[in-house]
Amino acid sequence: MSTIEKFEDLEVWKKSIALAKDIYELSDKGKLAHDFGMKDQIRRAACSISNNIAEGFENQSNKQMTRFLYIAKGSCGELRSQVHLISSLDLMSKEKESELYNKCIEISKMLAGFIKYLQNFKTKTS
């Protein structure tokens, strides 16, 4: 297994960037584009995922990395909740809701796996 030297190499970071891009594209269209509060909130939650992964990685400590991964996971949950709300307000299609929901679940599972890996690594090296 090769060593990851920068956060841009992390698959979970790449997927979270792609999800944020999807959210930006969605929020620039239709009724959501004019709901400035919701548009801002969903964008901030989406960006928080990749930003917390990056911030944790740059701290270069498993403990800090784990802390920031938990924050990223929380932001992913917040985004899922917003996706449900936006769909229930008819600001996006059910198909788009399903697509975004599934991407959030995938990222959340990847974050959980990464957290578990770091916790096991800490236990084995302590």
Buried (B, 14 or more C-beta within 10 A) or exposed (E): EEEEEEBEEBEBBBBBBEBBEBBBEBBEEEEBEEBEEBBEBBBBBBBBBBBBBBBBBEEEEBEBBBBBBBBBBBBBEBBBEBBEBBBEEEBBEEEBBEBBBEBBEBBBEBBBEBBEEBEEEEEEEE
